[in-house]
Amino acid sequence: MRAARAKRPVRGSLMDLVLVVGVLVAVWSRTPVGNLGTQGFAWATGLDVPTAPLVSTLNTHSADIDTLVARVNTSLNANSLNAENGALPSQWESPDGGFPEPFRSAAKAALVETPVPAQYLPLVDVTQPLPEQHLSALDSLYEEGEDAQVTLQRYALGPEGTARATERARSAGEANPERWDTLRRYLSSKEQQLGDRLVSTTLGTAAMLTLQWPVLEDVRISSPFGYRHHPVLSKRKFHNGVDLSVPVGTPVWAAQKGKVKVAGNDAINGNYVVIDHGNGVRTSYCHLDSLEVEKKAQVERGQAIGLSGNTGRSTGPHLHFVVRVGGKAVDPERFRADVELSGADPAAAVE
Ligand SMILES: [Zn+2]
């Protein structure tokens, strides 16, 4: 009797211990408190412990990405990129050895308010408009054949800042320490802000400028983006995408390369796919009949991701296509590219 009574608290305290240790591990690895602890440990012991900047455990994307929507929407249309049909020029005109397209047009559209980093001011003519200043600095920094993303990173962080962050990411065991989405997690919050303003906005804009239409170009738009009278709910409602009038079983193509964020099903969207293209840009494809991709799959631009259908809350066969930037839905027709596709030919996929 006595022994049995004594055992209980022992078992209880063991459980408590396991719980406490679990919570401590979670706090240590997932919160700024733990991050602070790791940094404190590194400071106290003098050991070089790789740590992410404090705020990176809190925010994965700065608010700067949200301003991309406004910037791209206003400056693209004001810029004479292609007023007739979408945002893209039908001919790329990258100067020889200069900062390449589509990043060139993207920088021109995205960097209309962002100042040139102080250390690169000597490279530019400050009497020129800001986008021109950025382009001439990027032209000087770009080395032929180099990754445009690497040039942008160097532009935002300087060569030392880039090398420092890459080294930090590498010693933390990152597989791709030189890629922007990895690198940005190893920057100070100030560097992150600057990088987001210059790198994320330009890369995000480039992704938007080269979105592919998800079905054949001549498919009728049965319902455009914007406010409309909702056919099922019978009231005025905001339509966050375009409805493309395609029969059940039509192949649907990824508008841009990216990672499948959702491949699932719900009562409203039916079978649907959401693709994350990075730097705040996402696309969704709803009411599909069947899915041809799984969550977390890497897809190429123009890759078939499923067959269109009539699932979920839908009055007839169609594809509901949504483009989101910084979480906000934008009109997909404004980013309808009028360019030759490299790689997959969507027309070849259909009888
Ligand atoms: Zn719709």
Residues whose N, C-alpha, C, O or C-beta is under 5 A from the ligand:
A	BS01	ZN	V242 D243 H320
